[in-house]
Amino acid sequence: MTVELREHENGVLMPIQGQPKSRQNAIVGVHDGRLKVAVTEAPEKGKANAAIAKVLASELGLKKSQINLHRGATSSQKQFLISGISAERLHSLIADFDS
């Protein structure tokens, strides 16, 4: 299953399945069309959301400033807006995690 990216006027919307309070900070695969991201932070006061953005930047080779939470601040199902990159390029970056 692939991640369902959507074009947005300011970049690309990427659906994320957040997994807080994990043992590691990593992209761990794809779940129901969402990129699954595990973080060690607890889901309180935006800590897990910030950690997810940091993992995305690190693992995909993007700048933290390119990654912003768009929807789902208090949900495990989130949308992040990735700016400065095409949906096609983003698909190629996340292809390695889609297995």
C-alpha positions, 0 to 999 in steps of 0.5 A: 500500500502506498502513502496517499499524498495530496497536492496543496497550494502550499506544498504536499499534504502527507498523511501520518499515523503517529505512534507516541511513547515508542522505543525508537524515533523512526519511520516504521512503514505504511499503515492504511495509506499513512506513513507510520512514524514512531516517536519516544515522546508522549502525546502531551503539549505538542511534544509528539507532534514536534518529534514526528516533524523532526523524524520526518526531516531527519529520515527524508532529508528535509529541513524542519522548516519544510514540515508543518502540522496541518491537521490532527494535533490531538489525533494519532491520524495527522496530516503534515504539510511538506513545502518546497517539494513535489508530490512525485519527489516526496513519493520517491523519498518515502518509497523505501519505507513502503514495504 
